[in-house]
Amino acid sequence: WVEYGIQTVYDEVLENINRGHDFANIKEWILKTKKRNLLVCGHMIFGLPGEDQNMMLHSVEESLKLGIDSIKFHPLYVVKNTILTKDFIEGKFIPISEELYIDTLIKSIKMLPPNVSISRVTAGISDDSLLAPIWCNNKHKQMYNIKQALLKQRLIY
């Protein structure tokens, strides 16, 4: 397995978060990896600055077109002592809500072809470095809420 932090397909967002690459780079790297018959997992982050739900879903859709074999979903955290901390404290960045995260996750899962596995549906952080979103400090509760949303949609994960 080779894992790539795709995060988003929007170059302006990648530049804003200082990723150091654009989507064309990711696309090139994934296609080269696939040519070597290696399995690829793509990481997606929901809640990046400047993104709305349509953009997040479009990023998943475009990532799937690259032929990824597995996908990991993750909410964006604001942790202490980062550039994002300042924007959060000044009210320039509002973290994704749990409701929007779960709704975007469910819509993304519905897009997945049967041959693409899900390696992660969320992640949690349980130390005191987390500033936001607060709902990310309890992964068990996150997983319960995601499971309930999946059941409501009759989806099995």
MARPASE-231884 format. One line per 10 residues: number of its first residue (from 1); their letters; for each residue x negated, y negated, z negated of N, C-alpha, C, O, CB. Coordinates in steps of 0.05 Angstrom, whole numbers. Glycine has a CB too. Example, Ala and Ser with C-alpha at 12.3 -4.5 7.8 and 13.67 -1.06 7.14 Angstrom:
BEGIN
1> AS> -264 114 -156 -246 90 -156 -264 66 -156 -285 66 -169 -226 89 -181 | -257 45 -142 -273 21 -143 -258 -1 -157 -268 -23 -161 -282 12 -114
This chain:
BEGIN
1> WVEYGIQTVY> -17 24 0 0 0 0 -17 -25 0 -38 -27 -14 19 0 -24 | -9 -44 16 -21 -71 15 2 -90 8 23 -90 21 -35 -78 43 | -3 -107 -12 18 -126 -20 10 -154 -12 -13 -163 -16 23 -124 -51 | 29 -169 -1 25 -196 7 44 -215 -8 68 -209 -9 27 -200 37 | 34 -237 -18 51 -257 -30 62 -276 -9 52 -297 -5 35 -273 -51 | 83 -267 4 96 -283 25 108 -308 12 104 -330 22 118 -266 40 | 123 -304 -9 136 -325 -25 158 -340 -9 181 -341 -19 116 -345 -34 | 152 -351 14 171 -366 30 160 -367 59 136 -363 63 175 -395 19 | 177 -372 78 168 -376 106 165 -405 113 158 -412 136 188 -362 125 | 170 -423 95 169 -452 100 142 -463 94 133 -464 71 191 -466 84
11> DEVLENINRG> 128 -472 115 101 -482 112 99 -506 93 80 -509 78 90 -489 139 | 120 -524 94 119 -547 77 120 -540 48 109 -553 30 141 -567 84 | 135 -518 42 137 -509 14 111 -496 6 100 -500 -16 161 -488 11 | 99 -479 24 74 -466 18 52 -487 13 35 -484 -5 65 -448 42 | 52 -509 29 33 -530 25 38 -544 -2 19 -550 -17 34 -550 48 | 63 -549 -8 70 -563 -33 61 -548 -58 54 -560 -78 100 -568 -33 | 62 -521 -56 54 -505 -79 25 -496 -78 16 -479 -94 73 -481 -82 | 10 -507 -59 -19 -502 -57 -26 -473 -52 -44 -462 -65 -33 -512 -81 | -11 -459 -35 -16 -431 -29 -42 -427 -14 -55 -406 -16 7 -419 -14 | -50 -446 3 -75 -443 17 -72 -428 44 -92 -421 56 -95 -429 0
21> HDFANIKEWI> -48 -423 52 -43 -410 77 -15 -419 87 0 -431 72 -44 -379 75 | -10 -413 112 17 -419 123 31 -392 130 18 -371 128 16 -438 147 | 55 -394 139 70 -369 146 57 -355 170 58 -330 171 99 -375 152 | 46 -370 188 32 -357 211 9 -339 202 5 -318 213 21 -379 231 | -5 -348 181 -26 -331 170 -15 -305 159 -25 -283 164 -41 -346 148 | 6 -307 143 19 -284 131 28 -265 153 24 -241 151 43 -292 113 | 41 -276 173 51 -260 195 28 -245 208 31 -221 213 66 -278 216 | 7 -259 214 -17 -246 227 -28 -224 209 -33 -202 219 -39 -267 232 | -31 -229 183 -42 -209 165 -25 -184 163 -35 -162 163 -47 -221 138 | 1 -189 161 20 -166 158 20 -149 184 19 -125 182 48 -175 152
31> LKTKKRNLLV> 21 -162 207 21 -148 232 -5 -132 236 -4 -110 246 26 -167 256 | -28 -143 228 -53 -129 230 -53 -105 211 -63 -83 218 -77 -148 223 | -42 -109 188 -41 -87 168 -23 -64 179 -30 -41 176 -30 -97 141 | 0 -72 190 19 -52 201 6 -36 224 11 -12 227 45 -65 210 | -11 -49 240 -25 -36 263 -43 -14 253 -50 5 267 -40 -56 280 | -52 -16 228 -70 4 216 -54 26 202 -65 42 187 -89 -10 196 | -28 25 206 -10 45 194 -10 45 163 -7 66 151 -17 73 204 | -14 22 152 -13 19 123 15 8 115 27 -7 130 -35 0 112 | 24 16 92 50 7 82 46 -21 70 26 -27 57 61 26 61 | 66 -38 74 64 -66 65 88 -73 47 111 -66 53 64 -85 90
41> CGHMIFGLPG> 81 -85 25 101 -96 6 99 -127 7 77 -138 5 97 -85 -23 | 122 -140 10 122 -169 11 134 -180 -15 155 -170 -24 138 -179 35 | 121 -200 -27 131 -213 -51 146 -238 -43 136 -254 -27 108 -219 -71 | 170 -241 -55 186 -265 -50 190 -279 -77 196 -266 -97 213 -258 -36 | 187 -306 -77 193 -321 -101 218 -338 -95 219 -353 -76 169 -339 -110 | 238 -336 -112 262 -352 -110 260 -375 -130 252 -372 -153 288 -335 -115 | 268 -399 -120 268 -423 -137 244 -441 -133 239 -458 -150 269 -414 -165 | 231 -438 -110 208 -455 -105 217 -484 -101 239 -489 -91 192 -446 -80 | 200 -504 -108 208 -532 -105 216 -538 -76 201 -532 -57 185 -550 -113 | 239 -551 -73 248 -559 -46 265 -538 -31 275 -544 -10 225 -566 -30
51> EDQNMMLHSV> 268 -514 -43 283 -494 -29 311 -491 -40 316 -494 -64 269 -467 -31 | 330 -487 -22 358 -480 -30 363 -451 -23 345 -437 -13 378 -499 -15 | 387 -442 -29 393 -414 -25 390 -405 4 380 -384 10 420 -407 -35 | 399 -422 23 397 -414 51 368 -410 59 362 -392 75 410 -436 68 | 350 -427 49 322 -424 55 310 -399 43 295 -385 56 306 -449 44 | 318 -392 19 308 -368 6 317 -343 22 302 -325 26 318 -366 -23 | 343 -343 30 353 -320 45 340 -319 73 335 -297 83 384 -323 48 | 335 -342 85 322 -342 111 293 -331 108 283 -317 126 321 -371 122 | 280 -337 86 253 -326 82 254 -296 80 236 -282 90 241 -338 56 | 273 -285 66 276 -256 65 281 -244 93 268 -225 101 299 -248 45
61> EESLKLGIDS> 299 -256 107 306 -247 134 281 -247 152 276 -227 166 328 -265 146 | 266 -268 152 242 -270 169 221 -251 160 206 -240 177 231 -299 169 | 218 -246 135 199 -227 124 206 -199 133 188 -183 139 197 -229 94 | 231 -192 133 240 -166 142 233 -161 171 227 -138 179 270 -162 137 | 234 -182 187 227 -179 216 198 -171 220 191 -162 242 233 -206 230 | 181 -175 200 153 -168 202 148 -138 198 126 -128 202 137 -184 183 | 169 -124 190 167 -95 186 156 -87 159 145 -66 156 149 -84 207 | 161 -104 139 152 -96 112 166 -71 103 189 -65 111 157 -119 91 | 153 -55 87 164 -29 78 177 -31 50 193 -14 43 142 -8 78 | 169 -51 35 180 -55 8 180 -85 2 166 -100 15 162 -39 -13
71> IKFHPLYVVK> 195 -92 -18 198 -120 -25 200 -123 -55 212 -107 -69 223 -133 -11 | 188 -145 -65 189 -152 -93 202 -180 -95 194 -198 -80 161 -151 -107 | 221 -183 -113 234 -208 -118 225 -219 -145 221 -204 -164 265 -206 -116 | 223 -245 -147 212 -257 -172 222 -286 -174 221 -300 -154 181 -256 -172 | 232 -294 -197 239 -323 -200 214 -339 -206 194 -329 -217 259 -326 -224 | 214 -364 -198 191 -382 -204 193 -390 -233 213 -399 -243 191 -407 -185 | 170 -388 -247 167 -397 -274 154 -424 -276 137 -431 -258 152 -376 -291 | 160 -439 -296 145 -462 -303 130 -454 -329 142 -449 -349 163 -488 -308 | 104 -453 -327 88 -446 -350 71 -470 -358 65 -487 -342 70 -421 -345 | 63 -470 -383 48 -493 -394 22 -497 -379 10 -478 -368 42 -488 -424
81> NTILTKDFIE> 13 -522 -378 -13 -529 -367 -16 -524 -338 -38 -516 -329 -34 -515 -382 | 5 -528 -322 4 -525 -293 13 -551 -281 25 -568 -294 22 -501 -283 | 8 -554 -255 18 -578 -241 48 -580 -242 59 -602 -245 8 -578 -212 | 62 -557 -240 91 -557 -241 102 -566 -268 124 -577 -270 101 -529 -235 | 86 -562 -289 94 -571 -316 101 -601 -316 122 -609 -327 72 -565 -337 | 84 -617 -304 88 -646 -303 114 -652 -289 130 -668 -298 64 -660 -290 | 118 -640 -265 143 -645 -250 168 -637 -266 188 -651 -265 142 -630 -223 | 166 -615 -280 188 -605 -296 194 -625 -319 217 -632 -323 182 -577 -308 | 174 -633 -333 177 -651 -356 189 -678 -346 205 -690 -360 151 -656 -370 | 180 -687 -323 190 -713 -312 217 -710 -298 227 -730 -288 169 -724 -293
91> GKFIPISEEL> 228 -686 -298 254 -682 -285 253 -681 -255 274 -683 -242 273 -704 -293 | 229 -679 -243 226 -677 -214 230 -649 -203 234 -645 -179 199 -688 -206 | 229 -629 -221 234 -602 -213 254 -589 -232 250 -590 -257 207 -586 -213 | 275 -577 -221 295 -563 -237 293 -534 -229 297 -526 -206 324 -574 -231 | 287 -516 -249 284 -488 -243 310 -475 -234 332 -486 -239 274 -474 -268 | 308 -453 -220 331 -438 -211 347 -428 -235 336 -419 -255 322 -415 -192 | 373 -429 -232 390 -418 -253 392 -388 -250 386 -377 -229 419 -430 -252 | 398 -374 -272 401 -345 -271 423 -337 -251 420 -318 -237 407 -334 -299 | 445 -353 -251 467 -346 -233 459 -348 -204 465 -331 -188 491 -366 -239 | 444 -370 -197 435 -373 -169 415 -351 -162 415 -341 -140 424 -401 -164
101> YIDTLIKSIK> 397 -345 -181 377 -324 -176 391 -298 -170 384 -285 -150 358 -322 -200 | 410 -290 -187 423 -264 -183 440 -264 -157 440 -244 -143 441 -258 -207 | 453 -286 -151 469 -287 -127 451 -285 -102 457 -271 -83 485 -314 -126 | 428 -298 -103 409 -297 -80 397 -269 -78 393 -259 -56 386 -318 -84 | 391 -257 -101 381 -230 -102 401 -210 -89 393 -194 -72 374 -221 -130 | 426 -212 -97 446 -194 -87 449 -197 -57 450 -178 -42 474 -199 -101 | 450 -222 -47 452 -227 -19 428 -217 -4 430 -207 19 456 -257 -13 | 405 -219 -16 380 -208 -4 381 -178 -2 373 -166 18 356 -217 -20 | 389 -165 -23 391 -136 -24 410 -126 -2 404 -106 11 400 -125 -51 | 432 -140 2 451 -132 23 438 -134 51 448 -121 70 475 -150 22
111> MLPPNVSISR> 418 -150 55 404 -153 80 385 -130 86 378 -125 110 389 -179 81 | 376 -116 66 354 -97 69 363 -73 85 384 -61 80 344 -88 42 | 347 -65 105 353 -40 119 346 -17 101 331 -20 82 336 -38 146 | 358 7 106 354 30 88 325 38 85 318 50 64 370 53 99 | 308 32 104 280 41 102 262 22 85 239 28 81 268 44 130 | 273 0 75 258 -19 59 265 -14 30 288 -17 21 263 -48 67 | 244 -7 14 249 -2 -14 246 -28 -30 234 -47 -21 229 19 -25 | 258 -28 -53 257 -51 -71 237 -43 -94 242 -24 -108 285 -59 -83 | 215 -57 -96 196 -52 -117 200 -67 -142 191 -59 -164 168 -57 -106 | 214 -90 -140 219 -106 -164 243 -124 -158 246 -135 -136 194 -123 -172
121> VTAGISDDSL> 261 -127 -178 283 -145 -175 281 -171 -191 295 -190 -187 309 -131 -182 | 263 -171 -210 257 -194 -226 232 -190 -242 219 -168 -240 281 -201 -245 | 225 -209 -258 202 -206 -276 207 -224 -300 222 -243 -299 175 -214 -262 | 195 -217 -322 199 -232 -346 173 -241 -358 152 -230 -351 215 -216 -367 | 174 -260 -375 150 -270 -389 158 -274 -418 178 -288 -423 139 -296 -375 | 143 -262 -436 152 -262 -464 133 -277 -482 136 -274 -507 157 -234 -473 | 115 -292 -471 97 -306 -490 105 -336 -491 124 -344 -478 68 -304 -481 | 91 -351 -506 99 -379 -510 90 -398 -488 93 -422 -491 88 -389 -537 | 79 -387 -466 71 -404 -444 94 -412 -426 92 -431 -411 49 -390 -428 | 116 -398 -428 140 -403 -411 154 -429 -421 162 -431 -444 159 -380 -411
131> LAPIWCNNKH> 157 -448 -402 173 -471 -407 201 -469 -395 221 -477 -407 160 -497 -396 | 203 -456 -372 229 -454 -358 226 -434 -335 204 -430 -325 239 -481 -348 | 247 -422 -326 274 -422 -338 274 -404 -363 262 -383 -363 295 -413 -318 | 288 -413 -383 288 -399 -409 299 -371 -406 292 -353 -421 305 -415 -429 | 318 -367 -387 330 -340 -384 309 -320 -376 314 -296 -378 352 -341 -363 | 285 -328 -367 264 -309 -360 249 -298 -384 232 -280 -380 244 -323 -341 | 255 -308 -408 240 -297 -431 252 -271 -442 242 -260 -461 240 -318 -453 | 274 -262 -430 286 -237 -439 292 -219 -415 314 -220 -403 313 -243 -455 | 272 -203 -407 275 -186 -383 297 -165 -386 310 -159 -367 248 -172 -377 | 301 -155 -410 322 -135 -415 349 -147 -408 366 -134 -395 321 -125 -444
141> KQMYNIKQAL> 354 -172 -417 379 -185 -411 381 -191 -381 403 -188 -369 382 -211 -427 | 359 -200 -369 359 -204 -340 368 -179 -325 385 -179 -308 332 -213 -330 | 355 -156 -333 361 -131 -319 390 -123 -324 403 -112 -305 342 -109 -329 | 400 -127 -347 428 -121 -353 446 -138 -335 465 -127 -322 435 -126 -382 | 441 -164 -333 458 -181 -317 456 -175 -287 476 -176 -272 450 -211 -321 | 432 -167 -278 429 -159 -250 444 -133 -245 457 -130 -225 399 -155 -243 | 441 -114 -263 455 -88 -261 486 -93 -259 499 -81 -243 449 -70 -284 | 496 -111 -276 525 -116 -275 533 -128 -248 554 -121 -237 533 -135 -298 | 517 -147 -238 523 -159 -212 522 -138 -189 538 -139 -171 503 -182 -206 | 502 -120 -191 500 -99 -171 525 -81 -172 536 -73 -151 475 -83 -175
151> LKQRLIY> 533 -73 -196 556 -56 -199 581 -70 -188 598 -57 -175 561 -49 -229 | 584 -95 -193 607 -111 -184 609 -110 -153 630 -110 -141 606 -140 -194 | 585 -110 -140 584 -109 -111 582 -80 -100 581 -75 -76 559 -124 -102 | 584 -61 -119 582 -32 -112 555 -25 -98 554 -10 -79 605 -24 -94 | 534 -38 -108 507 -33 -97 492 -16 -118 495 -20 -142 492 -59 -91 | 476 3 -108 461 20 -125 431 13 -122 421 11 -100 465 50 -119 | 418 8 -145 390 2 -144 376 20 -164 351 19 -167 384 -28 -151
